[in-house]
Amino acid sequence: MLLRTIDQVCVVVNDIQKAVQQYWNIFGIGPFSIYTVAPPELTDTTVHGKPEYYSMKLAFAKVGTVMLELIQPLKGESVYKEFLVEKGEGIHHIATYEVDDLDSAIALLGKYGIGVLQSGRWQGASFAYMNTEKALGAIIELVKRTTGFPQPEATYP
């Protein structure tokens, strides 16, 4: 499998409002587009292979050609909550949006013993966080996007 790009780096945080303010005030990163991601728009959600309903707050900002994503878990069990409990705030995953066929990519990685940690569908995108920490030292998120990003509910600053 060829990952042609790394489009995003994600940091899991406890408080997204505080985090966007720090990234803006200290590093000048922004503006951030902020979204609440929850059912019913968030569908087909799984965690460790089992159906699980979860929600989160997202904030996106471009840093050069790479997107910085911040995630604050809200409700339900998720790999984001697990990460905060085990490690605290920090870099959670890197992502590529260049997956042509998500199911085929998941199947191919499965042949190498790499399974799906969490998955779902939201606003024209299908995503899967792959259990690649042992192989690569980081979680890889594969994303198949069929539409652009929706309008954010808020921006900062």
C-alpha distance (Angstrom), angle and dihedral (degrees) to the residues before:
residue distance angle dihedral
M1 . . .
L2 3.76 . .
L3 3.80 119.0 .
R4 3.79 101.6 -158.6
T5 3.79 97.7 -173.5
I6 3.75 143.9 11.9
D7 3.76 102.7 -140.6
Q8 3.77 102.9 170.0
V9 3.79 145.7 30.1
C10 3.80 116.9 -160.3
V11 3.79 130.3 -154.3
V12 3.81 119.7 -167.3
V13 3.81 112.7 -141.7
N14 3.79 139.0 -178.6
D15 3.82 95.9 -136.5
I16 3.80 118.1 26.8
Q17 3.81 95.2 -168.6
K18 3.80 91.8 54.4
A19 3.81 90.8 45.0
V20 3.83 96.1 52.0
Q21 3.79 89.5 47.9
Q22 3.82 91.4 52.1
Y23 3.81 94.1 46.8
W24 3.82 89.7 49.4
N25 3.81 98.5 41.7
I26 3.80 98.1 41.7
F27 3.81 103.6 31.0
G28 3.81 105.5 17.3
I29 3.81 91.0 -122.2
G30 3.78 112.4 154.9
P31 2.90 171.9 -7.7
F32 3.81 93.2 -134.6
S33 3.80 123.9 -153.9
I34 3.80 107.9 -145.3
Y35 3.81 127.3 -154.2
T36 3.78 138.1 174.5
V37 3.80 108.0 -140.0
A38 3.80 113.9 -160.5
P39 3.78 142.7 129.4
P40 2.98 134.2 -45.4
E41 3.84 89.1 40.1
L42 3.82 90.1 36.8
T43 3.81 106.2 67.6
D44 3.80 143.4 167.3
T45 3.81 90.3 30.7
T46 3.79 121.7 176.3
V47 3.79 135.1 173.5
H48 3.82 118.2 -164.3
G49 3.80 90.9 -11.4
K50 3.80 96.6 -53.5
P51 3.80 129.2 102.5
E52 3.80 109.8 -98.3
Y53 3.78 130.9 168.6
Y54 3.78 111.9 -139.0
S55 3.78 138.3 155.6
M56 3.77 136.9 -160.3
K57 3.77 145.1 179.0
L58 3.84 115.3 -117.8
A59 3.79 131.8 -164.3
F60 3.82 122.9 -172.5
A61 3.81 130.0 -167.5
K62 3.79 131.3 165.6
V63 3.80 119.1 -121.0
G64 3.80 103.6 -173.5
T65 3.80 105.1 -54.1
V66 3.82 94.9 -23.8
M67 3.77 125.3 85.4
L68 3.80 118.9 -133.5
E69 3.79 110.1 -148.5
L70 3.79 123.6 -167.3
I71 3.81 119.1 -164.2
Q72 3.78 128.2 -166.3
P73 3.81 113.1 -174.0
L74 3.80 113.6 -133.3
K75 3.82 116.1 174.1
G76 3.78 135.5 2.7
E77 3.77 131.4 18.9
S78 3.79 116.3 -55.7
V79 3.78 142.2 156.1
Y80 3.81 86.2 -105.2
K81 3.82 92.1 61.2
E82 3.80 90.5 44.8
F83 3.79 90.3 52.3
L84 3.81 93.5 50.6
V85 3.81 91.7 49.5
E86 3.82 94.5 46.1
K87 3.80 101.7 36.1
G88 3.79 110.9 6.4
E89 3.79 122.7 -131.9
G90 3.78 116.6 -15.7
I91 3.79 149.7 97.9
H92 3.79 107.3 -27.3
H93 3.80 106.2 173.0
I94 3.77 148.6 -16.9
A95 3.78 119.8 -131.4
T96 3.76 141.2 -154.3
Y97 3.80 123.0 -158.7
E98 3.79 93.9 -168.3
V99 3.80 98.6 91.3
D100 3.79 109.3 128.0
D101 3.82 95.3 -170.8
L102 3.80 116.2 19.2
D103 3.81 95.4 -169.4
S104 3.82 91.9 52.3
A105 3.81 91.6 47.4
I106 3.82 90.6 51.0
A107 3.81 91.1 47.9
L108 3.80 92.0 49.2
L109 3.81 92.8 50.6
G110 3.80 88.4 46.9
K111 3.81 88.3 63.3
Y112 3.81 86.6 63.1
G113 3.80 92.9 49.3
I114 3.81 93.1 -101.8
G115 3.79 111.5 136.7
V116 3.79 136.7 -174.7
L117 3.80 117.0 -88.7
Q118 3.81 96.6 -174.6
S119 3.78 136.4 -9.6
G120 3.77 144.5 174.1
R121 3.79 148.4 139.2
W122 3.80 127.7 -102.3
Q123 3.82 134.0 168.7
G124 3.81 97.9 -22.4
A125 3.80 96.4 -36.0
S126 3.78 132.9 103.8
F127 3.79 116.5 -159.3
A128 3.79 139.6 -175.5
Y129 3.78 128.9 -174.6
M130 3.78 107.4 -146.3
N131 3.81 125.8 -146.3
T132 3.81 93.9 -118.9
E133 3.81 100.4 133.0
K134 3.83 94.6 106.2
A135 3.80 93.3 44.9
L136 3.82 99.0 40.4
G137 3.80 107.9 11.5
A138 3.81 90.7 -115.5
I139 3.79 141.2 63.0
I140 3.80 113.6 -104.1
E141 3.79 119.3 -148.5
L142 3.78 116.7 -154.5
V143 3.80 115.9 -156.9
K144 3.78 131.5 -171.3
R145 3.80 108.1 -166.6
T146 3.81 121.1 -168.6
T147 3.80 97.9 174.2
G148 3.79 138.4 26.5
F149 3.79 123.7 -94.8
P150 3.80 116.7 -71.0
Q151 3.79 121.7 -120.1
P152 3.81 110.9 -75.0
E153 3.80 120.4 -116.6
A154 3.81 88.9 -135.5
T155 3.79 142.6 -1.4
Y156 3.79 133.2 -148.3
P157 2.97 128.1 -119.3
